[in-house]
Amino acid sequence: MGSLAQIPLVFRENGVDQLFGYFSLIERGVKGKYVTFTELPGVDVEKLVADLRSLDEVLDVEYCVTEKILIQTAEFPLEIFKSRAILLKNTIFNDIIEKIEELSPNANALIFHCGLKGGMDDARYFKEVAGIKKNDFITLLKGVLFSAGWGVVEITFDFKSCKGRIYVKDSFLAETPRREDGANQCGYLSGYFAGFFTEILERDMSVHEARCKSMGADRCEFVLLPAPEDDSESRGEVTGHWR
């Protein structure tokens, strides 16, 4: 799993624009596959492949390069964490969020809880992968969200106090300001992080977005804290909050 976390870093060091990526198991505890869809402007593909193969746990690298048009021909259907995945333009996802905010009287809570469920589901999948310690989950989460195009994530977290901060550069939810009320707009990510850490730590966690790029910050910042005991009746049902 250490090599999996290093793969997006190799892409970044080689100037690769990684659009989408996912990992799936082929044989539990033995091997898996990592599939990614990238743009390679001016990239030395042979050097990139050599750098990937130099990672200790990478057995082989297979690739296909198309010119002039972005077409993914290596894999169908796409899959992420044992579920089918699709490539979706960021504008489409944000349009969906915008309509929810427009039509639902409890839009903030609804968006948060959608993220909460997604974070918990992904964390459960990570826990199924043998040999991953709690500290490894943070490294893996950063690599997965980077490769999925959600943003460049940095996490500072103290496992003793269960307090930390999550920084997301170029959040896919904050590229274009869409709210007129001056509120932060990464509520889905707040929920996702709350769900992920609630499941990994097996205790209720609260997450709120302290700063958002859509409001002029250089990056989005999320505060991660243990949830008050009266904040939820059962784990994961009413965990964290959106701000």
Buried (B, 14 or more C-beta within 10 A) or exposed (E): BEBBBBBBBBBEEBEBEBBBBBBBBEEEEEEBBBBBBBEBEEBEEEEBBEBBEEBEEBEEEEEEEEEEEEEBEEEEEBBBBEEEBEEEEEEEEBEEBBEBBEEEEEBBBBBBBBBBEBBBBBBBBBEEBEEBEEEBBBBBBBBBBBBBBBBBBBBEBEEEEBBBBBBBBEBBBBBEEBBEEEBBBBBBBBBBBBBBBBBBBEEBBBBBBEBBBBBEBEBBBBBBBBBEEEBBEEBBEBBBBBB
